[in-house]
Amino acid sequence: MIYTSGTTGNPKGALHGHRVLPGHLPGVQTPHEFMPQAGDLAWTPADWAWAGGLLNMLLPALHFGVPVVARPVTRFEPEEAFRLMAEMGVRNAFVPPTALRMLRGVEEPRRRFRLNLRTVAAAGETLGAETLAWGREALGLTINEAYGQTECNLVLASCAAIGVSRPGFIGKAVPGHEVAVVRPDGSPCAAGEEGQIAVRRPDPVMFLGYWRNPQATAAKFVGDWMLTGDQALADSDGYVRFVGRDDDVITSAGYRIGPGEIEDCLLKHPAVALAAVVGKPDALRTEIVKAFIVLRAGHAPSPALVDELQAFVRRRLSAHEYPREIAFRDELPLTTTGKIIRRLLRQEA
């Protein structure tokens, strides 16, 4: 039994059958480019109590006979993470996107650290094209994105080794899983039509039910489709683009806005280290876009910087997507799994 991370509400216990362990192997081999390879050695900063740490790395690596670097769970420190990967000779890392964005603040990591990485996988939040480009330049590899949730994990992934990688998209369905973007009635969406990511049962990594919560279990399904609560769209080639959690999608002046694209745009600005975007209630527009930003060292909050960041987003995205309010923070609220807790930011807004 693995508990959900609690980013949208109280954690729920997801009960799995033992099939979940072998069921995860294709979902790990895809982003880690056919693990095991000679010399593979795995590490993740993700808590092993989370599905990401347990099933995206620890148990599959042990199944394949790949050693796993272990250390106490502590606050994520980018310099320390690079030092550990270099000293231990880590070849395969699973790093949540927020932690990867924190690593972006370390200059010239390949020059300063003797890195030996073969694969880096990311899951838990949208990765973004900016972080993907950083990985190619700073790490010399393509970060492979994966997708799932505690109830049904690692069902979408990219794999650069076989050409399944597209900036701004998670990837495609992992072999062995039937995944679609569906409408509220469970019918598949057309290419480019926004809907909800769903997985068809039976599936080897799908949960058996929420512990002592049959109502929540029943609400998770429409027919044989397990609904994830995540908004997305698929293109004609089967690549899936993540838009956002149902709770995170912003409705403003009739537009539905996913926070990920705005956050990724803000990260392109040289002053921005981390960004989180939420909807703030507004009498005229229903909601407005509000951004919470952690600045890079050497940059200070100011009204001029607010204007500059707003103009920066307006030039690159649609006019309705720029943040009408910006707040600067020393840090963002994160779960132990490295996900931004947007509900706390919405409450604050």
C-alpha positions, 0 to 999 in steps of 0.5 A, spaced: 500 500 500 502 506 497 499 513 499 498 518 494 503 525 495 497 529 497 498 535 493 491 536 492 488 533 498 489 528 504 493 522 502 489 516 500 492 509 501 492 505 494 492 498 495 496 494 489 497 487 488 504 484 487 503 484 480 505 491 480 512 490 481 514 486 474 508 490 471 513 496 472 519 493 468 517 496 461 516 503 464 523 503 467 526 500 461 523 505 457 526 512 460 532 508 462 534 506 455 534 498 456 536 498 463 540 494 465 546 495 461 554 494 463 556 498 469 549 501 471 548 504 478 542 507 480 540 513 485 534 518 486 533 523 491 526 521 491 523 518 498 522 511 497 516 511 501 513 515 494 511 511 488 516 515 484 522 513 489 519 506 490 517 503 483 520 508 478 527 506 481 528 502 487 525 495 486 526 495 479 533 496 479 534 491 484 530 486 480 535 487 474 541 487 479 543 494 478 546 497 485 542 503 488 545 508 492 542 510 498 542 515 503 538 519 508 532 523 505 534 530 506 533 537 504 535 537 496 541 541 495 543 541 488 551 542 489 551 536 494 547 532 489 552 533 483 557 531 488 554 525 490 553 523 483 560 524 481 563 520 487 559 514 487 559 514 479 551 514 478 549 512 471 542 512 472 538 517 476 531 519 477 530 526 479 523 530 479 522 536 475 523 541 481 529 538 483 532 538 476 530 546 475 534 547 482 540 543 479 540 548 473 542 553 478 549 550 478 554 552 473 558 548 468 556 541 472 560 537 467 567 541 468 566 541 476 564 534 477 566 528 474 559 525 472 558 519 469 551 519 467 548 514 462 540 516 463 536 521 467 529 520 468 523 525 470 516 524 473 511 527 478 510 534 474 511 536 467 518 537 465 518 543 460 522 544 454 527 549 457 529 544 462 530 538 457 534 543 453 538 544 459 539 537 460 542 536 453 547 542 454 549 541 461 549 534 462 550 531 455 544 527 455 536 527 453 532 527 460 527 522 458 520 524 461 515 519 464 508 519 467 504 516 472 501 516 479 500 512 485 494 509 482 497 507 476 504 508 475 509 509 469 504 508 463 507 514 458 514 515 457 519 517 452 526 514 450 531 518 446 535 512 444 530 510 440 527 517 437 521 517 442 522 524 444 519 531 443 520 537 447 513 539 450 511 532 450 511 526 455 512 521 450 508 515 448 504 509 451 509 504 454 508 497 451 503 493 455 499 499 457 493 502 453 493 510 455 488 515 451 486 522 452 478 522 453 472 526 454 468 526 461 464 520 458 470 516 456 470 517 449 477 518 446 478 525 444 480 527 437 488 529 436 489 536 439 483 536 443 484 537 450 481 531 455 483 527 461 489 522 461 486 515 462 488 508 462 484 502 460 483 496 465 486 491 466 493 493 467 499 490 471 500 497 474 493 499 476 491 499 483 486 494 486 482 500 490 483 505 495 484 503 502 477 503 506 474 508 501 470 504 496 466 511 494 473 514 491 475 508 488 468 508 484 469 515 482 476 513 479 473 510 473 468 511 467 467 504 464 474 501 464 477 507 463 481 509 470 481 517 470 487 520 472 485 527 473 490 530 469 488 534 463 492 533 456 492 532 449 495 527 444 497 529 437 496 524 431 503 521 432 500 518 439 505 523 443 501 526 449 502 533 452 501 534 459 496 541 461 495 540 468 492 537 474 484 538 474 485 542 480 491 546 477 488 548 470 486 556 471 480 559 468 481 566 466 476 570 461 473 564 458 480 561 457 483 554 460 490 555 462 495 550 464 500 552 469 506 548 466 507 552 459 507 559 463 512 556 468 517 553 463 517 560 460 518 564 466 524 559 467 527 562 461 528 568 464 535 569 467 533 571 474 528 566 475 530 559 479 524 556 480 516 558 478 509 556 480 503 558 477 496 558 480 489 561 479 487 567 483 479 568 484 477 574 480 470 578 479 471 580 472 475 574 469 473 568 474 481 567 475 487 571 474 494 568 473 499 569 479 506 567 479 510 565 485 518 566 483 524 564 487 530 568 484 537 566 482 543 569 486 544 576 485 537 578 483 533 582 487 525 583 487 523 590 485 517 593 481 521 593 475 523 586 475 515 584 475 514 589 469 520 585 466 517 578 467 510 580 465 513 583 458 517 577 458 511 572 458 507 576 454 512 576 448 512 569 448 505 566 450 498 569 448 496 575 452 491 572 456 497 567 459 502 572 462 501 573 470 498 579 472 500 578 479 507 576 481 510 574 488 517 573 490 519 567 495 525 565 498 522 558 497 516 554 494 512 549 498 514 542 496 512 535 498 517 530 500 517 527 493 519 534 490 512 536 487 510 543 488 504 544 493 500 548 489 494 548 493 497 552 499 499 557 494 492 557 491 490 558 499 495 564 499 493 567 493 
